[in-house]
Amino acid sequence: MAKHILVKTKVEAEQLKGRLDKGEDFAALARKFSLCPSKKRGGDLGEIYPGQLVKSVEQVIAKKPLHQVHGPVKSQFGFHLIVTYFRN
């Protein structure tokens, strides 16, 4: 399971990451600021299968440490902040 926040600029992503580092709730910030439809679920991406997401995001979900906010991660959609809770 992973959650993400998608914003247009790296600056926005960095500002949100700073807020997360200070303890603000990931889901609340996703609902307020994310451009992705997943914002309705607090950024929850649901079950993720290989090839379902853009490569840069999939790599973070598959390889980076769990329970940490990673990013900003650039994709053609903008900049992502990603946290992975467990892998299948």
N, C-alpha and C positions, 0 to 999 in steps of 0.2 A: 504494500500500500504506500502510495506517495501522494503528497499534496504539492501544489505549486501556485505561485502568484505570477501573472504575466502583466508586464507594463511596457510602455513604448520606449522608454529611455533607460540607459544605464544609470543615470543620475537618480531617477525615481527608484530603481531597484536597490541602489546603494542606500538611499534614505530609508526605505522600508526594512532593509536588512539591519540597519542601525537600530530601528525601533524593535525589531525582533530580538536583537542582541540584548536589549534592555528589558526584555521580558514580556513584550506585548504579544497578544494571542494571534497565532498564525491564521487560524480560520477567520477571525474577525477582520484582519487586514485583507485577506483574500476577498471576503465578501464586499469590502468597501472599495478596493483599488484594482482588483484583477480585471483584465479585459477578456478573460476566457470564460466560456459558459460554466465551467466548473466552479466559478465563484459562488454560485447558488448553494453549493455543497461545501463551502469553506475551502475551496481549492482542491478537494479530494478528486483524484483522477480515476478512482475505481480500480477494477482489475486491469492490469496492464500486460499486454502480450507483445513479444518482440515484433518490431516493425510497425507498431501502432502509433508511436510518437516520433517526433523529429529526433534525428540521431543524437544531437547534442544533449537533449533532455534524457533520452534513454541511457546514454553513457553515464550520466550522473546517477540515475536511479540504480543502474546495475553495478556500479563500481565504487562509488563514494561511500564513506562511513554512514551508518544509520543514525537517525535521531539528531542530525545536525543540518542547519540551513546552509545550502550550497548556492553559490551564484554571486553576482549575476551571470547567467548562462545565456549567451546570444543564440537566437534562432531567426529564421525569416519572419517570425511573428512579433519579435521584440526581445525583451529580456526577462528571464525567468529566475525566480527564487524557488528552490526545490528542497523538500525534506522527505526522506524515505523512512518509513517506519518498519517495514519488513519486506522481504523478497520471497517470491514463490519458489 
